């Protein structure tokens, strides 16, 4: 059985228009006001996903994050852009079944990713400067592997984009971003050229400066 996901703003409304309140509809159904079945125009359907880490168009707010719901399509769902967005589905309406932990928006390692985002807020200016200084050639070599779009093959392209948008606000020249992105992709180590050595190189500045593991299951080096 397919599980469908819908990412929404912190206030419970959709990202596309801000007009549909999914939080208020919990336990009931909502329908797109201008629905056209089988259309490819996003203004004519409700966008949902079969992957919690690939909810098209979601953004992670600087302070409030985002919200995630499990939904069920009203009628048959369709894939409006199957070639470019393989996890995206469309529906004329959905029943909002339950709210899920928002960290699932960042995929299987989402809880650890959000922990890095939140921990960064409490770093001192000196620590942030130290993160900048801790990068080395190995960091940048690993960065070239994880930042080139391969994340979409792990069903995490939307999460990768939301992470990029969030971390651009940190102005840390990719140090924390690199660590968070490595954690995002941790379960893909050994695939698509992403190795344990790449992961360690991206996590090292974070561990060195904060004294914290990038992921709870990491071996401290």
Secondary structure, 3 states (H helix, E strand, C coil): CCCEEEEECCCCECCCCCCCECCCCCCCEEECCCCCCCCCCHHHCEEEECCCCCCCCCCCECCCECEEEEEEECCCCECCCCCCCCCEEEECEEEEEEEECHHHHHHHHHHHHHHHHHHHCCCCHHHHHHHHHCCCHHHHHHHHHHCCCHHHHHCCHHHHHHHHHHHHHHCCCCHHHHHHHHHHCHHHCCECCECHHHHHHHHHHHHHHHCCCCCCCCCCC
